[in-house]
């Protein structure tokens, strides 16, 4: 449990053994005021700094409605009673004695302090805790033996039965098939779902076809369709946010000019109307056309270019006779047809 972590769905069980009183009280008070239900066990093992001195805790405004509601969410027990001995217990690192108290510093236990001022159940709680630890140790040893037997049985069964087909469903259990099945048979039991591969989170648009056969030795997921739509939407938004092109406009223009075949096909600095003037073969070229011609030293240094020139169409024809002939051949063939 972390202070300020918010509301949890379940009750938080805190083991108070070797926790400093003031730090434990501060963290628990914050969680209670944040509408968190807290159960503190083994309160007799709480450590107090400074020796056997009784002090009064004032962490929660107990006279207000909010303070009364917070105290109603708190339960504190000596030892670990029956409902909570099988639940997962947590500690507060900010309140542990080994982390917050210097070595050799004096401290005392809350249970010992209470027993010296009138509490008569300290010895009884210690005996009950001893019995509880013995039962817990026996259960732990039994659990380890069962785990070893389960691993051994799974190994023997795997050697006898061979490979298997595992299908993870959306309701958090695994279907195991010993024979190949088709995806259509599985989708009959799960309408509005899709059979996907294990990499569905990376490639949510890849699904298994209904007529496909699911072979043994592989793992497949059964995912709802709306989950796939959300994954694809998130993938699309992530790709849109990332920059696609980091090239500057000048560099982009230099690459476009470098890849051109002839000066007539240059499109740098031209309008869409001028770009398509050489593609319209059926129409005769105009007498004058303004296009941008790159300088001759552009191949030597792409960064330093001379100012582009505006040249009339007849001068271009004289300089590039072959390219002009190629442009004129297509209209002549169309006219003969």
Secondary structure, 3 states (H helix, E strand, C coil): CCCCCCCCCCCEEEECCCEEHHHHHHHHHHHHHCCCCEEEECHHHCEEECCCCCCCCCCCCCCCHHHHHHHHCEEECCCCCHHHCCCCCECCHHHEHHHHCCCCCCEEEHHHHHHHCCCCCHHHHHHHHHHHHHHHHHHHHHHHHHHHHHHHHHHHHHHHHCCCEEEECCCCCEEEECCCEEHHHHHHHCCCEEEECCCCCCCCCCECCCCCEECCCCEEEEEEHHHHHHHHHHHHHHHHHCCCCCCCHHHHHHHHHHCCCCHHHCCCCCCHHHHCCCCCCCCCCCCCCCCEECCHHHCCCCCCCCCCEECCHHHHHHHCHHHHHHHHHHHHHHHHC
